[in-house]
Amino acid sequence: MHELSLCQNLIDQLNALVLQHKAIAVSHVEVQAGMLSGVEPELLEAAFAMAREGTVAETAELVMRKLPPRILCSACGSQAEVPPNDLRCPMCQASATELIAGHELILARVELVRE
């Protein structure tokens, strides 16, 4: 389950933010995951629950938002959101497209607790 290693990296980032901002804990974490990132929401939530034990994020709420794929068409130059199972350009139907979003995992928002 690669979600556990992702969450362990996430906890490392949260520890660094707590230190940087002189906080005592994390109360809320928002993660944005592209639909083509390979991250399963249920597995990420379960992994986060395990990884946060005994850390600054022990009571933090995790919210995950899915991001749709976006492509750049090599033929007509348009950018568009597309379904995850069809990366063709919706404008000209060309299949020569580049995935420009939808495969990322982003730590988007963190709420810290201060004394």
C-alpha beads as a LAMMPS data file, in Angstrom:
LAMMPS data file: protein, C-alpha beads

115 atoms
114 bonds

1 atom types
1 bond types

-500.0 500.0 xlo xhi
-500.0 500.0 ylo yhi
-500.0 500.0 zlo zhi

Masses

1 110.0

Atoms # bond

1 1 1 0.000 0.000 0.000
2 1 1 1.874 3.075 -1.221
3 1 1 -0.669 5.288 0.550
4 1 1 1.088 4.540 3.862
5 1 1 4.436 5.835 2.597
6 1 1 2.644 8.894 1.171
7 1 1 1.096 9.537 4.587
8 1 1 4.425 9.112 6.349
9 1 1 5.864 11.762 4.016
10 1 1 2.815 13.913 4.714
11 1 1 3.421 13.606 8.477
12 1 1 7.039 14.701 7.920
13 1 1 5.780 17.804 6.096
14 1 1 3.292 18.521 8.890
15 1 1 6.040 18.192 11.529
16 1 1 8.140 20.710 9.610
17 1 1 5.212 23.147 9.364
18 1 1 4.490 22.858 13.095
19 1 1 8.116 23.653 13.894
20 1 1 8.333 26.453 11.349
21 1 1 5.200 28.188 12.659
22 1 1 5.798 27.410 16.342
23 1 1 2.519 25.523 16.637
24 1 1 1.702 22.596 18.918
25 1 1 -0.486 20.463 16.651
26 1 1 -2.333 20.120 13.357
27 1 1 -6.146 20.203 13.378
28 1 1 -7.017 19.982 9.676
29 1 1 -5.263 18.725 6.539
30 1 1 -6.558 19.109 2.985
31 1 1 -4.990 17.054 0.214
32 1 1 -5.780 17.360 -3.480
33 1 1 -5.260 14.203 -5.512
34 1 1 -5.506 13.915 -9.252
35 1 1 -7.871 11.240 -10.483
36 1 1 -4.913 9.649 -12.301
37 1 1 -2.524 9.829 -9.332
38 1 1 -3.159 6.238 -8.320
39 1 1 -4.200 7.326 -4.824
40 1 1 -7.293 5.594 -3.465
41 1 1 -9.239 7.915 -1.094
42 1 1 -10.312 5.145 1.290
43 1 1 -6.795 3.718 1.511
44 1 1 -5.311 7.189 2.031
45 1 1 -7.728 7.889 4.888
46 1 1 -6.938 4.542 6.537
47 1 1 -3.192 5.075 6.091
48 1 1 -3.435 8.603 7.505
49 1 1 -5.264 7.280 10.581
50 1 1 -2.348 4.871 11.181
51 1 1 0.466 7.300 10.332
52 1 1 -0.819 10.134 12.539
53 1 1 -0.772 8.066 15.762
54 1 1 1.515 9.722 18.311
55 1 1 2.326 12.695 16.042
56 1 1 1.422 16.382 15.858
57 1 1 -1.467 15.337 13.596
58 1 1 -2.906 12.740 15.963
59 1 1 -6.350 14.398 16.070
60 1 1 -6.230 16.073 12.652
61 1 1 -9.074 15.720 10.205
62 1 1 -8.058 14.704 6.678
63 1 1 -10.066 16.017 3.736
64 1 1 -9.249 14.769 0.273
65 1 1 -10.397 16.486 -2.902
66 1 1 -10.176 14.747 -6.281
67 1 1 -8.847 16.759 -9.224
68 1 1 -9.966 15.894 -12.758
69 1 1 -7.461 15.312 -15.548
70 1 1 -6.565 18.288 -17.767
71 1 1 -4.906 17.952 -21.137
72 1 1 -3.083 20.213 -23.581
73 1 1 -3.812 19.339 -27.192
74 1 1 -0.808 19.226 -29.520
75 1 1 -3.051 19.592 -32.576
76 1 1 -5.239 22.594 -31.724
77 1 1 -3.522 23.990 -28.599
78 1 1 -6.602 23.919 -26.392
79 1 1 -6.608 22.953 -22.716
80 1 1 -9.545 21.058 -21.276
81 1 1 -10.774 18.842 -18.463
82 1 1 -11.349 15.325 -19.712
83 1 1 -12.690 12.077 -18.279
84 1 1 -9.968 9.889 -16.726
85 1 1 -10.567 7.157 -19.294
86 1 1 -10.485 9.404 -22.407
87 1 1 -7.552 11.795 -22.798
88 1 1 -8.489 12.870 -26.330
89 1 1 -9.046 16.543 -27.033
90 1 1 -12.768 17.342 -26.667
91 1 1 -12.408 20.195 -29.185
92 1 1 -10.802 18.418 -32.174
93 1 1 -10.779 14.749 -31.018
94 1 1 -6.983 14.484 -31.470
95 1 1 -5.277 11.853 -29.365
96 1 1 -1.939 13.705 -29.362
97 1 1 -2.418 15.333 -25.970
98 1 1 -0.245 16.005 -22.944
99 1 1 -1.536 15.433 -19.426
100 1 1 -0.958 18.721 -17.569
101 1 1 -2.999 18.039 -14.417
102 1 1 -4.788 15.171 -12.744
103 1 1 -1.808 13.035 -11.753
104 1 1 -0.554 15.111 -8.829
105 1 1 -0.849 14.867 -5.038
106 1 1 -0.824 18.255 -3.311
107 1 1 -0.817 19.260 0.328
108 1 1 -3.251 22.122 -0.235
109 1 1 -4.187 23.401 3.223
110 1 1 -3.147 22.897 6.830
111 1 1 -4.696 24.330 9.979
112 1 1 -2.340 24.545 12.922
113 1 1 -3.080 24.736 16.645
114 1 1 -1.126 27.244 18.699
115 1 1 -1.019 27.598 22.442

Bonds

1 1 1 2
2 1 2 3
3 1 3 4
4 1 4 5
5 1 5 6
6 1 6 7
7 1 7 8
8 1 8 9
9 1 9 10
10 1 10 11
11 1 11 12
12 1 12 13
13 1 13 14
14 1 14 15
15 1 15 16
16 1 16 17
17 1 17 18
18 1 18 19
19 1 19 20
20 1 20 21
21 1 21 22
22 1 22 23
23 1 23 24
24 1 24 25
25 1 25 26
26 1 26 27
27 1 27 28
28 1 28 29
29 1 29 30
30 1 30 31
31 1 31 32
32 1 32 33
33 1 33 34
34 1 34 35
35 1 35 36
36 1 36 37
37 1 37 38
38 1 38 39
39 1 39 40
40 1 40 41
41 1 41 42
42 1 42 43
43 1 43 44
44 1 44 45
45 1 45 46
46 1 46 47
47 1 47 48
48 1 48 49
49 1 49 50
50 1 50 51
51 1 51 52
52 1 52 53
53 1 53 54
54 1 54 55
55 1 55 56
56 1 56 57
57 1 57 58
58 1 58 59
59 1 59 60
60 1 60 61
61 1 61 62
62 1 62 63
63 1 63 64
64 1 64 65
65 1 65 66
66 1 66 67
67 1 67 68
68 1 68 69
69 1 69 70
70 1 70 71
71 1 71 72
72 1 72 73
73 1 73 74
74 1 74 75
75 1 75 76
76 1 76 77
77 1 77 78
78 1 78 79
79 1 79 80
80 1 80 81
81 1 81 82
82 1 82 83
83 1 83 84
84 1 84 85
85 1 85 86
86 1 86 87
87 1 87 88
88 1 88 89
89 1 89 90
90 1 90 91
91 1 91 92
92 1 92 93
93 1 93 94
94 1 94 95
95 1 95 96
96 1 96 97
97 1 97 98
98 1 98 99
99 1 99 100
100 1 100 101
101 1 101 102
102 1 102 103
103 1 103 104
104 1 104 105
105 1 105 106
106 1 106 107
107 1 107 108
108 1 108 109
109 1 109 110
110 1 110 111
111 1 111 112
112 1 112 113
113 1 113 114
114 1 114 115
